[in-house]
Amino acid sequence: MRNKILAANWKMNLTLPEVELWVKKFNGFNWQSDTKEVRVYPSALFIPMLQNNFSHVGAQNFYYEPSGAFTGELSLEQLSSVGSSSVLIGHSERRELFHEDNAFITQKVKAAADKNLSFILCCGENLAQREGKTHLHFIEQQLKSALSSFDRSKLSLLCIAYEPIWAIGTGLHANAAQITEMHAFIRSLLLELFGSDASSVPILYGGSVNPENAASIFSCPEVAGALVGGASLDPHVFHQLWEQL
Ligand code: 13P
């Protein structure tokens, strides 16, 4: 059995003094467990200092080229060299605000796999797709495209996060029936693409997870944890999620 995962995606939040305070507060809670793990995805600036305190710190973004004239970008090698254990790929904010299309995301998956670096591949439909009942088809296209050059020998690097766009930062979350349907669909797709080894790929849920809805979300079959935005910015709230995982 793989560990359940509670992952904090801080996005573009928290300054250095705020991160220091976050760590101090975090250390006041009990995070010991044999069955679950915490991951933190801070601004890349804070990866070097946080890797001393956490067993798993990752990066929210990178560029897939190994090095070169790409002003402002960070490579996987650079991130690994300061202690990044994994990366996020395909987050809807990167897709929408920074125009990362399916082909670009496929390149990022290939780069992470080539480097043997763990990654969380995010997918999620918008409200129009959900209401038009094309959400399953859309997720299938997103995942098939992102994983088109991914080899099953690297499956241990892969984690999926289902994050419906309409639930991110909105206070709306997918209900248990919607999460159960989608997670079962993603599992069957992974099994179809990669065979029975894909049964151990963790599938996280993300989108307005909070202490009030966490128990019902975590009790859905195939939910191996959560990728948390807003509710990860306060260690006390984040710990309330941890206790329910
Ligand atoms: P919220 O938890 O703020 O809705 O964000 C979810 C998310 O985008 C995590 O990657």
Boltz pocket constraint, residues with backbone or C-beta under 6 A from the ligand:
constraints:
  - pocket:
      binder: B
      contacts: [[A, 9], [A, 91], [A, 163], [A, 167], [A, 168], [A, 169], [A, 170], [A, 171], [A, 206], [A, 207], [A, 208], [A, 209], [A, 227], [A, 228], [A, 229], [A, 230], [A, 231]]
      max_distance: 6.0
